[in-house]
């Protein structure tokens, strides 16, 4: 986004992983977990620890050209893999830019396409799958917005990055260096999308690189832990931006339920589906399906924004053991706010005198 720190660029460049060849739905070369069994912590819980990131090319929602199709053909997958490999070669050769042209809006992880690959942590081609969308339910692969949410999304898209800026709420939460929301945290991709998972008896902690978002999740009946947490709700409870999360193990799958969010629907969001309201309820499932892949499933329920619950299934790749989470020093949106609003007042004054 326009106001994010140049420091973040340095951090991302330093954190780039070396180029390796990936399978269509795999990850980096095998690290330390045997393929035949889920690794365990010292106290016996499934081990999800490490730095993880979504590195795929699957869009969140199904593009219009694939309407009615859940999967690509083998030929389409091969063509997509070729495109991803060519894009990676151009990036590594430093050929992207004015002479070559920026990536299309459809290829940009940021809606306004502000970031080309210079700003991205691409050290290898994105992984290609035959899936046409991360959203698996509803079957059409589309997020089921309410009519009011669709209007809000269109209004947000029209003013994104250009205003009018009449209030501190008008720049979106990412531009203000607050958060992009817990809903999209695990699949954000190469733009600050690293997530470090750390476990201890009775707790799982997730540190998100962008904005330094932290989630400390108590685990009910964890082996070796005494925590028996229950959702914090009701009168007297403190609602939070990230809600109150409670985890439990269902076999080898970590299930996290989060509710008790504070309502921030009057704030501007880069994507309306990431904003929380008091009725938002998330169910997340983390299952390690092989040594380098977590199948991350999130079900989002919020009648304020959606006509029905929706579910996305996202393959998260484990990065190498020496991958670090660095400071994402985002602050410009806050320092720039007085001038941003002053400029908005100036534009309004010129308009009124015409």
DRENDO-1510 file (C-alpha; in Angstrom, 1 decimal, always signed):
<recs>
REC; n; res; u; v; w
REC; 1; UNK; +0.0; +0.0; +0.0 .
REC; 2; UNK; +1.2; +3.5; -0.7 .
REC; 3; UNK; +2.3; +4.4; +2.9 .
REC; 4; UNK; +4.1; +1.3; +3.9 .
REC; 5; UNK; +7.7; +1.6; +5.0 .
REC; 6; UNK; +10.8; +1.4; +2.9 .
REC; 7; UNK; +12.2; -0.5; +5.8 .
REC; 8; UNK; +9.8; -3.3; +5.0 .
REC; 9; UNK; +11.3; -3.5; +1.5 .
REC; 10; UNK; +14.8; -4.0; +3.0 .
REC; 11; UNK; +13.4; -6.6; +5.3 .
REC; 12; UNK; +11.6; -8.4; +2.6 .
REC; 13; UNK; +14.7; -8.4; +0.3 .
REC; 14; UNK; +16.8; -9.7; +3.2 .
REC; 15; UNK; +14.3; -12.5; +3.8 .
REC; 16; UNK; +14.1; -13.7; +0.2 .
REC; 17; UNK; +14.5; -17.5; +0.0 .
REC; 18; UNK; +16.9; -19.0; -2.5 .
REC; 19; UNK; +15.5; -20.3; -5.8 .
REC; 20; UNK; +14.4; -23.9; -5.7 .
REC; 21; UNK; +12.1; -26.0; -7.9 .
REC; 22; UNK; +8.7; -26.8; -6.4 .
REC; 23; UNK; +6.1; -29.4; -7.2 .
REC; 24; UNK; +2.6; -28.2; -8.2 .
REC; 25; UNK; +1.2; -28.4; -4.7 .
REC; 26; UNK; +4.3; -29.1; -2.6 .
REC; 27; UNK; +6.8; -26.9; -0.7 .
REC; 28; UNK; +10.5; -26.5; -0.1 .
REC; 29; UNK; +12.7; -29.6; +0.1 .
REC; 30; UNK; +12.0; -31.9; +2.9 .
REC; 31; UNK; +13.1; -30.5; +6.3 .
REC; 32; UNK; +12.9; -32.6; +9.4 .
REC; 33; UNK; +9.5; -34.4; +9.4 .
REC; 34; UNK; +9.1; -38.0; +8.2 .
REC; 35; UNK; +6.6; -38.3; +5.4 .
REC; 36; UNK; +4.8; -41.2; +7.2 .
REC; 37; UNK; +4.0; -39.5; +10.5 .
REC; 38; UNK; +3.0; -36.2; +12.0 .
REC; 39; UNK; +5.9; -34.8; +14.0 .
REC; 40; UNK; +5.3; -34.3; +17.7 .
REC; 41; UNK; +6.3; -31.8; +20.3 .
REC; 42; UNK; +8.2; -32.9; +23.4 .
REC; 43; UNK; +4.8; -33.0; +25.3 .
REC; 44; UNK; +3.1; -35.0; +22.5 .
REC; 45; UNK; +1.0; -32.5; +20.5 .
REC; 46; UNK; +1.3; -32.4; +16.7 .
REC; 47; UNK; +4.2; -30.1; +15.9 .
REC; 48; UNK; +3.1; -27.2; +13.7 .
REC; 49; UNK; +6.1; -25.0; +14.5 .
REC; 50; UNK; +8.1; -23.1; +11.9 .
REC; 51; UNK; +7.7; -20.2; +9.5 .
REC; 52; UNK; +4.8; -20.8; +7.0 .
REC; 53; UNK; +3.5; -18.9; +4.0 .
REC; 54; UNK; +1.0; -19.3; +1.3 .
REC; 55; UNK; +3.1; -19.5; -2.0 .
REC; 56; UNK; +0.3; -20.6; -4.3 .
REC; 57; UNK; -1.2; -19.0; -7.4 .
REC; 58; UNK; -4.8; -20.0; -6.6 .
REC; 59; UNK; -7.0; -16.9; -6.3 .
REC; 60; UNK; -9.3; -16.5; -3.3 .
REC; 61; UNK; -12.4; -16.3; -5.4 .
REC; 62; UNK; -13.1; -18.1; -8.7 .
REC; 63; UNK; -12.4; -15.9; -11.7 .
REC; 64; UNK; -15.3; -15.3; -14.1 .
REC; 65; UNK; -13.6; -17.2; -16.9 .
REC; 66; UNK; -13.7; -20.4; -14.8 .
REC; 67; UNK; -17.3; -20.1; -13.7 .
REC; 68; UNK; -18.8; -23.5; -13.0 .
REC; 69; UNK; -15.3; -25.2; -13.0 .
REC; 70; UNK; -13.6; -26.3; -9.8 .
REC; 71; UNK; -10.5; -27.5; -11.6 .
REC; 72; UNK; -8.2; -26.6; -14.4 .
REC; 73; UNK; -7.2; -29.1; -17.1 .
REC; 74; UNK; -3.6; -30.6; -17.2 .
REC; 75; UNK; -2.9; -28.3; -20.2 .
REC; 76; UNK; -4.0; -25.2; -18.3 .
REC; 77; UNK; -1.9; -26.2; -15.3 .
REC; 78; UNK; +1.1; -26.6; -17.5 .
REC; 79; UNK; +0.6; -23.3; -19.2 .
REC; 80; UNK; +0.2; -21.6; -15.8 .
REC; 81; UNK; +3.4; -23.2; -14.5 .
REC; 82; UNK; +5.2; -21.9; -17.6 .
REC; 83; UNK; +3.9; -18.4; -17.0 .
REC; 84; UNK; +5.0; -18.5; -13.3 .
REC; 85; UNK; +8.5; -19.7; -14.2 .
REC; 86; UNK; +8.9; -17.0; -16.8 .
REC; 87; UNK; +7.7; -14.3; -14.4 .
REC; 88; UNK; +10.2; -15.6; -11.7 .
REC; 89; UNK; +13.0; -15.5; -14.3 .
REC; 90; UNK; +12.2; -11.9; -15.2 .
REC; 91; UNK; +12.1; -10.8; -11.6 .
REC; 92; UNK; +15.4; -12.4; -10.8 .
REC; 93; UNK; +16.9; -10.8; -13.9 .
REC; 94; UNK; +15.7; -7.4; -12.9 .
REC; 95; UNK; +13.6; -7.0; -16.0 .
REC; 96; UNK; +10.3; -6.0; -14.4 .
REC; 97; UNK; +9.5; -2.4; -14.5 .
REC; 98; UNK; +8.6; +0.4; -17.0 .
REC; 99; UNK; +10.2; -1.4; -19.9 .
REC; 100; UNK; +8.4; -4.6; -19.3 .
REC; 101; UNK; +5.2; -3.4; -17.7 .
REC; 102; UNK; +3.8; -4.1; -14.3 .
REC; 103; UNK; +1.9; -7.2; -13.4 .
REC; 104; UNK; -1.8; -7.1; -14.1 .
REC; 105; UNK; -4.2; -6.2; -11.4 .
REC; 106; UNK; -5.4; -9.8; -11.4 .
REC; 107; UNK; -1.8; -10.9; -10.6 .
REC; 108; UNK; -1.2; -8.3; -7.9 .
REC; 109; UNK; -1.8; -9.3; -4.3 .
REC; 110; UNK; -2.7; -5.7; -3.6 .
REC; 111; UNK; -5.9; -4.4; -5.1 .
REC; 112; UNK; -4.6; -1.2; -6.5 .
REC; 113; UNK; -1.5; -2.9; -8.0 .
REC; 114; UNK; +0.8; -0.5; -6.2 .
REC; 115; UNK; +3.5; -3.2; -5.6 .
REC; 116; UNK; +5.4; -4.8; -8.4 .
REC; 117; UNK; +7.8; -7.6; -7.7 .
REC; 118; UNK; +10.4; -5.2; -6.2 .
REC; 119; UNK; +8.2; -5.1; -3.2 .
REC; 120; UNK; +7.5; -8.8; -3.1 .
REC; 121; UNK; +9.4; -11.7; -1.4 .
REC; 122; UNK; +9.5; -13.9; -4.5 .
REC; 123; UNK; +12.5; -16.2; -4.5 .
REC; 124; UNK; +10.9; -18.8; -6.7 .
REC; 125; UNK; +7.9; -19.4; -8.9 .
REC; 126; UNK; +4.5; -19.5; -7.1 .
REC; 127; UNK; +3.1; -23.0; -6.8 .
REC; 128; UNK; +0.4; -23.9; -9.4 .
REC; 129; UNK; -2.6; -26.1; -8.6 .
REC; 130; UNK; -5.5; -27.3; -10.7 .
REC; 131; UNK; -7.9; -25.6; -8.3 .
REC; 132; UNK; -9.7; -22.5; -9.6 .
REC; 133; UNK; -10.3; -20.9; -6.2 .
REC; 134; UNK; -9.4; -21.1; -2.5 .
REC; 135; UNK; -13.0; -20.7; -1.7 .
REC; 136; UNK; -14.6; -24.2; -1.7 .
REC; 137; UNK; -18.0; -23.4; -0.2 .
REC; 138; UNK; -20.2; -22.0; -1.6 .
REC; 139; UNK; -19.7; -24.3; -4.6 .
REC; 140; UNK; -19.4; -21.3; -7.0 .
REC; 141; UNK; -16.2; -20.3; -5.4 .
REC; 142; UNK; -17.4; -16.8; -4.6 .
REC; 143; UNK; -17.7; -15.0; -1.3 .
REC; 144; UNK; -21.5; -14.6; -0.5 .
REC; 145; UNK; -21.7; -10.9; +0.4 .
REC; 146; UNK; -24.8; -9.3; +1.5 .
REC; 147; UNK; -26.2; -6.5; -0.7 .
REC; 148; UNK; -24.9; -3.8; +1.7 .
REC; 149; UNK; -21.5; -5.5; +1.8 .
REC; 150; UNK; -21.3; -5.5; -2.0 .
REC; 151; UNK; -22.1; -1.8; -2.0 .
REC; 152; UNK; -19.4; -1.2; +0.6 .
REC; 153; UNK; -16.9; -3.2; -1.4 .
REC; 154; UNK; -17.6; -1.2; -4.6 .
REC; 155; UNK; -17.4; +2.1; -2.7 .
REC; 156; UNK; -14.1; +1.0; -1.0 .
REC; 157; UNK; -12.6; +0.0; -4.4 .
REC; 158; UNK; -13.6; +3.3; -6.0 .
REC; 159; UNK; -11.9; +5.5; -3.3 .
REC; 160; UNK; -9.0; +3.2; -2.5 .
REC; 161; UNK; -5.8; +5.3; -2.3 .
REC; 162; UNK; -7.5; +8.4; -3.8 .
REC; 163; UNK; -10.0; +9.5; -1.2 .
REC; 164; UNK; -11.9; +11.6; -0.5 .
REC; 165; UNK; -10.2; +11.6; +2.9 .
REC; 166; UNK; -12.6; +13.3; +5.2 .
REC; 167; UNK; -11.8; +11.4; +8.3 .
REC; 168; UNK; -9.0; +9.3; +9.8 .
REC; 169; UNK; -11.3; +6.3; +9.1 .
REC; 170; UNK; -11.1; +6.8; +5.4 .
REC; 171; UNK; -7.6; +5.4; +4.7 .
REC; 172; UNK; -7.9; +1.7; +5.1 .
REC; 173; UNK; -6.4; -0.1; +8.1 .
REC; 174; UNK; -3.4; -1.3; +6.2 .
REC; 175; UNK; -2.5; +2.2; +5.0 .
REC; 176; UNK; -2.8; +3.3; +8.6 .
REC; 177; UNK; -0.4; +0.5; +9.6 .
REC; 178; UNK; -3.0; -1.2; +11.9 .
REC; 179; UNK; -3.8; -4.6; +10.4 .
REC; 180; UNK; -5.4; -6.3; +7.4 .
REC; 181; UNK; -7.5; -8.4; +9.8 .
REC; 182; UNK; -7.2; -11.9; +11.2 .
REC; 183; UNK; -9.4; -13.5; +8.5 .
REC; 184; UNK; -6.8; -13.1; +5.8 .
REC; 185; UNK; -3.7; -13.4; +7.9 .
REC; 186; UNK; -2.6; -17.0; +7.1 .
REC; 187; UNK; -2.8; -16.7; +3.3 .
REC; 188; UNK; -1.5; -13.2; +2.6 .
REC; 189; UNK; +1.3; -14.4; +0.4 .
REC; 190; UNK; +4.6; -12.8; -0.5 .
REC; 191; UNK; +3.8; -9.3; +0.8 .
REC; 192; UNK; +4.7; -9.7; +4.5 .
REC; 193; UNK; +2.8; -13.0; +4.6 .
REC; 194; UNK; +5.2; -15.0; +6.8 .
REC; 195; UNK; +3.7; -16.6; +9.9 .
REC; 196; UNK; +5.8; -18.0; +12.6 .
REC; 197; UNK; +4.0; -20.7; +14.7 .
REC; 198; UNK; +5.4; -21.4; +18.2 .
REC; 199; UNK; +4.0; -24.0; +20.6 .
REC; 200; UNK; +4.3; -24.5; +24.3 .
REC; 201; UNK; +2.3; -26.8; +26.6 .
REC; 202; UNK; -1.3; -25.4; +26.5 .
REC; 203; UNK; -0.6; -22.6; +24.0 .
REC; 204; UNK; -0.1; -22.0; +20.3 .
REC; 205; UNK; +1.2; -18.5; +19.3 .
REC; 206; UNK; +1.2; -17.2; +15.7 .
REC; 207; UNK; +3.3; -14.1; +14.8 .
REC; 208; UNK; +2.4; -12.5; +11.5 .
REC; 209; UNK; +5.2; -10.5; +9.9 .
REC; 210; UNK; +3.1; -7.7; +8.6 .
REC; 211; UNK; +2.1; -5.2; +11.3 .
REC; 212; UNK; +3.6; -7.7; +13.9 .
REC; 213; UNK; +0.2; -9.1; +14.5 .
REC; 214; UNK; +0.2; -11.7; +17.3 .
REC; 215; UNK; -2.3; -14.3; +18.3 .
REC; 216; UNK; -1.8; -16.2; +21.5 .
REC; 217; UNK; -4.2; -19.2; +21.5 .
REC; 218; UNK; -4.9; -21.2; +24.6 .
REC; 219; UNK; -5.4; -24.9; +23.9 .
REC; 220; UNK; -8.0; -26.9; +25.7 .
REC; 221; UNK; -6.9; -30.2; +27.2 .
REC; 222; UNK; -3.4; -30.0; +25.6 .
REC; 223; UNK; -1.2; -32.9; +26.5 .
REC; 224; UNK; +1.3; -31.7; +29.0 .
REC; 225; UNK; -0.7; -28.5; +29.6 .
REC; 226; UNK; -3.3; -27.7; +32.1 .
REC; 227; UNK; -5.2; -25.1; +30.2 .
REC; 228; UNK; -9.0; -25.7; +29.8 .
REC; 229; UNK; -10.0; -22.4; +28.2 .
REC; 230; UNK; -13.5; -21.4; +27.2 .
REC; 231; UNK; -14.6; -18.7; +24.8 .
REC; 232; UNK; -14.6; -15.2; +26.5 .
REC; 233; UNK; -18.0; -13.7; +25.8 .
REC; 234; UNK; -20.8; -11.9; +27.5 .
REC; 235; UNK; -21.2; -8.8; +29.6 .
REC; 236; UNK; -17.9; -7.5; +31.0 .
REC; 237; UNK; -15.7; -9.2; +28.4 .
REC; 238; UNK; -13.4; -7.1; +26.4 .
REC; 239; UNK; -13.9; -7.3; +22.6 .
REC; 240; UNK; -10.8; -7.2; +20.6 .
REC; 241; UNK; -9.6; -6.6; +17.0 .
REC; 242; UNK; -8.6; -10.2; +16.7 .
REC; 243; UNK; -11.4; -11.6; +19.0 .
REC; 244; UNK; -10.9; -14.2; +21.6 .
REC; 245; UNK; -9.5; -17.5; +20.2 .
REC; 246; UNK; -9.7; -20.9; +21.8 .
REC; 247; UNK; -8.0; -24.0; +20.4 .
REC; 248; UNK; -8.4; -27.8; +20.7 .
REC; 249; UNK; -6.9; -30.8; +19.1 .
REC; 250; UNK; -9.2; -33.0; +16.9 .
REC; 251; UNK; -6.8; -35.9; +16.3 .
REC; 252; UNK; -3.8; -34.3; +14.6 .
REC; 253; UNK; -5.8; -31.2; +13.5 .
REC; 254; UNK; -5.6; -28.0; +15.5 .
REC; 255; UNK; -9.1; -26.4; +15.6 .
REC; 256; UNK; -9.3; -22.8; +16.6 .
REC; 257; UNK; -12.6; -21.0; +17.2 .
REC; 258; UNK; -12.6; -17.2; +17.5 .
REC; 259; UNK; -15.4; -14.9; +18.5 .
REC; 260; UNK; -16.0; -11.7; +20.6 .
REC; 261; UNK; -14.6; -9.4; +17.9 .
REC; 262; UNK; -14.9; -5.7; +18.3 .
REC; 263; UNK; -17.0; -4.0; +15.6 .
REC; 264; UNK; -14.8; -2.2; +13.0 .
REC; 265; UNK; -17.2; -2.2; +10.1 .
REC; 266; UNK; -17.2; +1.6; +10.0 .
REC; 267; UNK; -13.4; +1.5; +9.3 .
REC; 268; UNK; -12.1; +1.4; +5.7 .
REC; 269; UNK; -10.7; -2.0; +4.8 .
REC; 270; UNK; -8.7; -3.0; +1.7 .
REC; 271; UNK; -11.0; -6.0; +1.4 .
REC; 272; UNK; -14.4; -5.9; +3.1 .
REC; 273; UNK; -14.3; -9.7; +3.8 .
REC; 274; UNK; -11.4; -9.1; +6.3 .
REC; 275; UNK; -13.3; -6.6; +8.5 .
REC; 276; UNK; -14.6; -7.8; +11.9 .
REC; 277; UNK; -18.0; -7.1; +13.4 .
REC; 278; UNK; -19.4; -8.3; +16.7 .
REC; 279; UNK; -21.2; -11.2; +15.0 .
REC; 280; UNK; -18.0; -12.5; +13.3 .
REC; 281; UNK; -17.2; -16.1; +14.1 .
REC; 282; UNK; -14.2; -18.0; +12.7 .
REC; 283; UNK; -13.4; -21.7; +12.7 .
REC; 284; UNK; -9.9; -22.5; +11.6 .
REC; 285; UNK; -8.3; -25.9; +11.1 .
REC; 286; UNK; -4.5; -26.5; +10.8 .
REC; 287; UNK; -3.5; -30.0; +9.6 .
REC; 288; UNK; +0.0; -30.9; +8.7 .
REC; 289; UNK; -0.5; -33.1; +5.6 .
REC; 290; UNK; +3.2; -33.6; +4.8 .
REC; 291; UNK; +6.6; -32.4; +6.1 .
REC; 292; UNK; +6.3; -29.0; +4.4 .
REC; 293; UNK; +2.6; -28.4; +4.0 .
REC; 294; UNK; -0.2; -27.4; +6.4 .
REC; 295; UNK; -3.7; -27.6; +5.0 .
REC; 296; UNK; -5.3; -24.5; +6.5 .
REC; 297; UNK; -9.1; -24.4; +6.4 .
REC; 298; UNK; -11.0; -21.3; +7.5 .
REC; 299; UNK; -14.8; -21.0; +7.8 .
REC; 300; UNK; -16.1; -17.5; +8.1 .
REC; 301; UNK; -19.6; -16.8; +9.5 .
REC; 302; UNK; -20.9; -13.2; +9.9 .
REC; 303; UNK; -24.4; -12.2; +9.0 .
REC; 304; UNK; -23.4; -8.6; +9.1 .
REC; 305; UNK; -21.3; -9.1; +5.9 .
REC; 306; UNK; -22.3; -12.5; +4.4 .
REC; 307; UNK; -25.5; -14.1; +3.5 .
REC; 308; UNK; -24.2; -17.5; +4.6 .
REC; 309; UNK; -21.0; -19.0; +6.0 .
REC; 310; UNK; -18.1; -19.6; +3.6 .
REC; 311; UNK; -15.0; -21.8; +3.6 .
REC; 312; UNK; -11.6; -21.5; +2.0 .
REC; 313; UNK; -8.9; -24.3; +2.0 .
REC; 314; UNK; -5.4; -23.0; +1.6 .
REC; 315; UNK; -2.1; -24.9; +1.3 .
REC; 316; UNK; +0.5; -23.2; +3.6 .
REC; 317; UNK; +4.2; -24.0; +2.9 .
REC; 318; UNK; +6.9; -24.4; +5.5 .
REC; 319; UNK; +10.0; -22.3; +4.8 .
REC; 320; UNK; +13.6; -23.3; +5.6 .
REC; 321; UNK; +14.7; -23.5; +9.2 .
REC; 322; UNK; +16.8; -20.4; +8.9 .
REC; 323; UNK; +13.9; -18.2; +7.8 .
REC; 324; UNK; +13.4; -15.3; +10.1 .
REC; 325; UNK; +10.5; -13.0; +10.9 .
REC; 326; UNK; +11.8; -9.4; +10.6 .
REC; 327; UNK; +10.4; -6.1; +11.8 .
REC; 328; UNK; +7.7; -4.7; +9.4 .
REC; 329; UNK; +8.3; -1.1; +10.3 .
REC; 330; UNK; +5.1; +0.4; +9.0 .
REC; 331; UNK; +4.3; +3.9; +10.3 .
REC; 332; UNK; +3.9; +6.4; +7.5 .
REC; 333; UNK; +0.1; +6.1; +7.4 .
REC; 334; UNK; -0.1; +7.4; +10.9 .
REC; 335; UNK; +2.5; +10.2; +10.5 .
REC; 336; UNK; +1.0; +11.2; +7.2 .
REC; 337; UNK; -2.6; +11.5; +8.6 .
REC; 338; UNK; -2.6; +15.3; +9.3 .
REC; 339; UNK; -1.3; +16.1; +5.8 .
REC; 340; UNK; -3.6; +13.6; +4.2 .
REC; 341; UNK; -6.7; +15.2; +5.8 .
REC; 342; UNK; -5.3; +18.7; +5.2 .
REC; 343; UNK; -5.0; +17.8; +1.5 .
REC; 344; UNK; -8.6; +16.5; +1.6 .
REC; 345; UNK; -9.8; +19.8; +3.0 .
REC; 346; UNK; -7.9; +21.7; +0.3 .
REC; 347; UNK; -9.4; +19.5; -2.5 .
REC; 348; UNK; -12.9; +20.1; -1.1 .
REC; 349; UNK; -12.4; +23.8; -0.9 .
REC; 350; UNK; -11.2; +24.0; -4.5 .
REC; 351; UNK; -14.2; +22.0; -5.6 .
REC; 352; UNK; -16.7; +24.2; -3.8 .
REC; 353; UNK; -15.4; +27.3; -5.4 .
REC; 354; UNK; -15.7; +26.0; -9.0 .
</recs>
